[in-house]
Amino acid sequence: MKKPVIITAVCIGVAAITTAVVLFCLPGTPAYEGFLYKVSPDDTEYIAVDKAQIEEYDSTLYFEGAVGSYYRDKLSGNERILYNMVAYAVDKGYSIIAFPREYYPGQERLIQLIKLYSCDSPFLEHNFTIDGKFPLNLKEADVKENKAVPINEFELARNDGEGYNQKKLAYDLAKNIVEESKKTYSGNELIEALYIRISKSTDYDKVALDSNTVPVYGVFAESHSICDGFADSLMMLYNLADIPCFTAEGFKGNTAHVVNIIQSGDEYYYLDSTADNPAYKAGFDGRFYYCLTKEQTEGFIKFDTYFNDFLPESDDPFEGSVDMIIPADYNEKTIEEAYGLITEDGTAIVEFDFTDEQKIKSFSALLFEYSEEKLSVATYNRRSGFRIAG
């Protein structure tokens, strides 16, 4: 029998596994019988899960409809098994991840597989894996000696009373939002309504970084979160509405960030409700970062290079996401038409058919001159267009 690689994860209130303890060769660990172990609260019982259960596990059935499978479906062989192993541990509250040495793909790849699960599921925080800060700290020497290393940052994935209750309440609230929204909206209007719901009703709160709160609970029950919560809550809403959605991680400047990707028909679109939040709070109607192409999104976020193998291309603009395209040879009639959109609907999104920054500024100035009332103009240069709100 081959010795397993053992990594502790998903704290579930076990006294022997805490942030202050570094365990090597877990005391009392039974002979290897499976891929995961659940330790009883009194630290006396180990319950093993065999390989067949892991191979057959379907994480999309956990809180049915809320979890996606975009990344999982692109994996095969041992990597698919390891992905399922992480999902099973998070979903079921297992405390130890264990697997035969020949399954160990190296620390970097194991972290990447955990990243993929966190981008399919709204129940595992991104800030535990993003920015290379995931505290696995597993060294090859440890693997050779079959040492165990605690992953205490998985704590919010736990299924004890507090963690599970937060996830269950968030799930129930999300289902209610989707059911109510479907009574009024469908198709593209439903996509927009759910996006506005998250972008507009949630406060960005950095304190949430240190909060002992599951991010989706923070959004649905307390109306505040960081980008984790914005992205994961939107993913949950879309998946529950049968709009396939997943997330991707990267950097916006020097700050770690998460965005959503949805599938609508045969096309994929990128959304950043966190980035649109300030616009809504300032009285704009949002949609600066709504249903963009991959190229447009890469103008403001640098995706983790690992996601390059997975992220879908998208070329066609989302129907209804742009109200007017401004040609390079715009004239007074163009200005008049743009202003008409504002006075009719109160808002407008225009996109320029050119990239000359000076010409864009000139258009903005002419619009101000044309208007008889003060207009607020917010520029979104990376999309080569801007939002105009009356």
C-alpha positions in Angstrom: 0.0 0.0 0.0 1.4 3.4 -1.0 1.6 6.1 1.6 -0.7 9.1 0.9 0.0 12.7 0.7 -2.0 14.3 3.5 -3.0 17.9 3.7 -5.3 19.3 6.3 -8.2 21.5 5.2 -11.6 22.8 6.0 -11.5 23.4 9.8 -14.7 22.1 11.4 -14.2 23.0 15.0 -11.7 20.3 15.7 -9.5 21.3 18.6 -6.4 19.6 17.3 -6.4 21.6 14.1 -6.1 25.3 14.7 -4.2 28.2 13.2 -1.6 27.8 16.0 -0.8 24.2 15.3 1.5 22.8 12.6 1.1 19.1 12.3 3.6 16.7 10.9 2.6 13.0 10.4 -0.9 13.6 11.9 -1.0 11.7 15.2 -3.4 8.9 15.2 -4.0 9.1 11.4 -5.3 5.7 10.3 -4.0 3.5 7.6 -4.7 5.1 4.2 -8.2 4.0 3.1 -9.4 6.9 0.9 -9.0 10.4 -0.4 -10.5 12.3 2.5 -10.8 12.0 6.2 -13.4 13.6 8.5 -12.3 13.9 12.1 -14.9 13.7 14.8 -15.2 16.6 17.3 -13.5 14.7 20.0 -10.6 13.9 17.6 -11.1 10.1 18.0 -12.8 9.0 14.8 -11.6 9.1 11.2 -14.1 8.5 8.5 -12.6 7.7 5.1 -14.1 8.4 1.6 -13.1 5.9 -1.1 -11.9 6.8 -4.6 -15.2 5.8 -6.3 -17.2 8.3 -4.2 -14.8 11.0 -5.3 -14.9 10.1 -9.0 -18.7 10.1 -9.0 -19.1 13.3 -6.9 -21.1 16.1 -8.6 -20.5 19.4 -6.9 -23.4 21.0 -8.9 -25.9 19.1 -6.7 -24.6 20.9 -3.6 -27.2 23.6 -3.1 -28.6 22.6 -6.4 -28.4 25.1 -9.2 -26.0 27.5 -7.5 -22.7 25.8 -8.4 -21.4 25.7 -12.0 -19.1 23.2 -13.8 -17.4 25.2 -16.5 -13.8 24.5 -15.2 -14.6 21.1 -13.9 -15.8 20.0 -17.3 -12.5 20.9 -18.9 -10.5 18.6 -16.6 -9.9 14.9 -17.0 -8.0 12.0 -15.4 -6.3 12.6 -12.0 -6.9 16.4 -12.2 -10.6 15.9 -12.4 -10.4 13.5 -9.4 -8.4 16.1 -7.4 -10.9 18.8 -8.3 -13.7 16.6 -7.1 -11.7 15.8 -3.9 -11.5 19.5 -3.1 -15.2 20.1 -3.9 -16.2 17.1 -1.7 -14.1 18.3 1.2 -15.5 21.8 1.0 -19.1 20.7 0.5 -19.2 18.0 3.1 -17.0 19.6 5.8 -14.2 17.0 5.7 -11.1 18.1 7.6 -8.3 16.2 5.9 -7.4 16.0 2.2 -5.4 12.8 1.5 -4.4 11.2 -1.7 -1.8 8.8 -3.1 1.6 10.3 -3.9 1.3 9.6 -7.6 -1.7 11.9 -7.7 0.2 14.9 -6.3 0.6 17.4 -9.2 3.0 19.7 -7.4 2.1 22.6 -5.1 1.4 25.2 -7.9 -0.9 22.9 -9.9 -2.8 21.8 -6.7 -3.4 25.4 -5.9 -4.6 26.1 -9.4 -7.1 23.2 -9.2 -8.4 24.7 -5.9 -8.6 28.0 -7.8 -10.8 26.4 -10.4 -13.1 25.0 -7.9 -13.5 28.4 -6.2 -14.4 29.9 -9.6 -17.1 27.3 -10.2 -18.6 27.5 -6.7 -19.9 30.6 -4.9 -19.1 29.0 -1.5 -15.3 29.1 -1.4 -13.6 32.5 -1.0 -11.3 33.7 -3.8 -9.1 35.8 -1.5 -7.8 32.5 -0.1 -6.3 31.5 -3.4 -5.7 34.7 -5.3 -2.5 36.7 -5.4 -0.4 33.6 -4.7 -1.3 33.9 -1.0 -3.0 30.6 -0.6 -1.4 29.3 2.6 -0.6 25.8 1.4 3.1 26.0 2.0 3.5 22.4 1.0 7.1 21.7 0.0 8.3 18.8 -2.1 10.4 17.6 0.8 7.3 17.3 2.9 5.6 15.3 0.2 8.5 12.8 0.1 8.3 12.4 3.9 4.5 12.3 3.8 4.1 15.3 6.2 0.9 17.1 6.7 0.4 20.9 6.6 -2.7 22.7 7.9 -4.7 24.8 5.5 -6.5 26.9 8.1 -7.7 29.5 5.6 -10.4 27.1 4.4 -12.3 27.8 7.6 -15.2 29.7 5.9 -15.9 26.7 3.8 -16.8 24.7 6.9 -20.1 23.0 7.3 -20.5 23.5 11.1 -23.6 25.3 12.2 -22.5 28.8 11.5 -20.8 28.3 8.1 -23.6 26.1 6.8 -26.4 28.3 8.1 -24.8 31.3 6.4 -24.6 29.5 3.1 -28.1 28.1 3.3 -29.6 31.5 4.1 -27.7 33.2 1.2 -28.9 30.4 -1.1 -32.5 30.8 0.0 -32.4 34.6 -0.4 -30.8 34.2 -3.9 -33.5 31.8 -5.0 -36.2 34.2 -3.9 -34.6 37.0 -5.8 -34.4 34.9 -9.0 -38.0 33.7 -8.6 -39.3 37.3 -8.2 -37.2 38.7 -11.0 -38.4 36.0 -13.4 -42.0 37.2 -12.9 -41.0 40.5 -14.6 -38.0 39.8 -16.7 -36.7 37.3 -19.2 -33.8 36.9 -21.6 -31.4 39.8 -21.8 -33.6 41.9 -19.5 -33.2 39.3 -16.8 -29.4 39.3 -17.2 -29.4 43.0 -16.7 -31.9 43.1 -13.8 -29.8 40.6 -11.8 -26.6 42.5 -12.5 -28.2 45.8 -11.4 -29.5 44.1 -8.2 -26.0 43.1 -7.1 -24.2 46.3 -8.4 -26.6 48.7 -6.9 -27.7 47.2 -3.6 -24.3 46.1 -2.2 -21.8 48.3 -0.5 -18.1 47.7 -1.1 -16.6 47.1 2.4 -12.9 46.3 2.9 -13.7 45.4 6.5 -15.3 42.3 5.0 -11.8 41.0 4.3 -11.4 40.2 8.0 -15.0 39.3 8.6 -15.9 35.8 9.8 -18.7 35.8 7.2 -19.2 33.8 4.0 -19.1 36.4 1.2 -22.4 35.5 -0.4 -24.0 35.8 3.0 -22.5 39.3 3.4 -24.1 40.3 0.1 -27.6 38.8 0.4 -28.1 39.1 4.2 -26.0 42.2 5.1 -25.7 44.1 1.8 -21.9 44.5 2.0 -18.8 42.6 0.8 -15.6 42.8 -1.2 -15.2 41.7 -4.9 -15.5 38.0 -3.8 -19.0 38.6 -2.6 -20.0 40.7 -5.6 -18.8 38.1 -8.1 -19.9 35.0 -6.2 -23.4 36.4 -5.5 -23.9 37.3 -9.1 -22.7 33.8 -10.1 -25.2 32.2 -7.8 -28.1 34.4 -9.2 -27.2 33.6 -12.8 -26.8 29.9 -12.2 -30.1 29.7 -10.4 -31.7 31.5 -13.3 -30.3 28.9 -15.7 -27.7 31.4 -17.1 -24.4 29.6 -17.0 -21.9 31.7 -15.0 -18.4 31.3 -13.5 -15.7 33.6 -12.3 -12.0 34.3 -13.1 -9.3 35.8 -11.0 -6.6 38.4 -11.9 -5.3 41.8 -11.0 -6.8 45.3 -11.5 -3.6 47.4 -11.2 -1.9 46.0 -8.1 -5.1 44.8 -6.5 -6.3 41.2 -6.7 -9.8 41.1 -8.4 -12.5 38.7 -9.5 -14.9 39.1 -12.4 -17.9 37.1 -13.8 -18.3 35.4 -17.1 -21.7 34.3 -18.4 -22.8 32.3 -21.4 -25.7 33.7 -23.4 -26.5 31.6 -26.4 -23.2 30.7 -28.1 -21.5 33.8 -26.8 -19.6 34.5 -23.6 -19.6 37.9 -21.9 -17.5 39.4 -19.1 -19.0 41.4 -16.2 -17.6 43.3 -13.2 -20.3 44.3 -10.8 -17.8 45.5 -8.2 -16.4 48.1 -10.7 -19.9 49.3 -11.5 -20.8 49.7 -7.9 -19.4 53.3 -7.5 -21.3 54.4 -10.6 -24.6 53.2 -9.1 -23.8 54.8 -5.8 -23.0 58.1 -7.5 -26.4 58.1 -9.2 -25.5 56.6 -12.6 -27.3 53.7 -14.1 -24.2 51.5 -14.3 -23.3 49.2 -17.2 -19.8 50.5 -17.6 -18.4 47.0 -17.0 -21.5 45.1 -18.1 -21.3 42.2 -20.7 -18.0 43.1 -22.2 -15.9 41.1 -24.6 -12.8 39.4 -23.4 -10.6 42.0 -25.2 -12.5 44.9 -23.5 -12.1 43.2 -20.1 -8.4 42.7 -20.6 -8.1 46.4 -21.0 -8.5 46.8 -17.2 -7.7 43.4 -15.7 -4.8 41.2 -16.1 -6.0 37.6 -15.6 -3.9 35.1 -13.7 -1.9 33.4 -16.5 -3.3 30.0 -15.4 -6.7 31.1 -16.7 -5.4 31.6 -20.2 -6.0 27.9 -20.9 -9.6 28.2 -19.9 -11.1 31.6 -20.6 -13.5 31.8 -23.5 -13.1 34.3 -26.4 -15.9 36.7 -27.1 -16.0 39.0 -30.0 -19.6 40.2 -30.5 -21.0 43.1 -28.4 -23.8 42.1 -26.1 -27.2 43.0 -27.6 -28.5 46.1 -25.9 -25.3 47.0 -24.0 -24.6 50.0 -26.2 -27.2 52.6 -27.1 -25.2 54.5 -29.8 -22.0 54.2 -31.7 -20.2 57.5 -32.3 -18.5 57.6 -35.7 -15.1 59.2 -36.3 -16.7 61.9 -38.5 -19.4 62.9 -35.9 -21.1 66.2 -36.4 -23.7 68.4 -34.7 -26.5 66.0 -35.7 -24.6 63.2 -33.8 -24.4 65.4 -30.7 -28.1 66.2 -31.0 -29.0 62.5 -31.2 -26.8 61.6 -28.2 -28.5 64.3 -26.2 -31.9 63.0 -27.3 -31.1 59.6 -25.8 -30.3 61.3 -22.5 -33.4 63.4 -22.3 -35.6 60.4 -23.4 -34.2 57.7 -21.0 -32.2 59.7 -18.5 -29.1 57.7 -19.4 -27.2 56.5 -22.4 -24.1 54.4 -23.2 -22.2 55.4 -26.2 -19.2 53.7 -27.7 -16.7 55.3 -30.0 -15.7 53.9 -33.4 -12.3 55.4 -32.9 -9.6 55.6 -30.1 -8.3 59.2 -30.4 -8.5 60.4 -26.8 -8.6 64.1 -27.9 -11.5 63.5 -30.2 -13.3 61.7 -27.4 -12.8 64.7 -25.1 -13.9 67.0 -27.8 -17.2 65.1 -28.2 -17.7 65.4 -24.5 -17.1 69.1 -24.5 -19.5 69.7 -27.5 -22.2 67.7 -25.7 -21.9 69.9 -22.7 -22.1 73.0 -24.9 -25.1 71.7 -26.6 -27.1 70.9 -23.5 -29.1 73.5 -21.7 -28.8 71.7 -18.4 -25.7 70.4 -16.6 -24.9 66.8 -17.5 -22.7 64.3 -15.7 -20.3 62.6 -17.9 -18.2 59.6 -16.7 -15.5 58.4 -19.0 -14.6 54.8 -19.4 -11.6 55.1 -21.7 -10.5 51.5 -21.7 -13.7 50.5 -23.4 -13.3 53.4 -25.9 -16.6 54.7 -24.8 -18.3 56.4 -21.9 -21.5 56.7 -20.0 -23.6 59.8 -20.1 -26.2 60.4 -17.4 -28.6 63.3 -17.1 
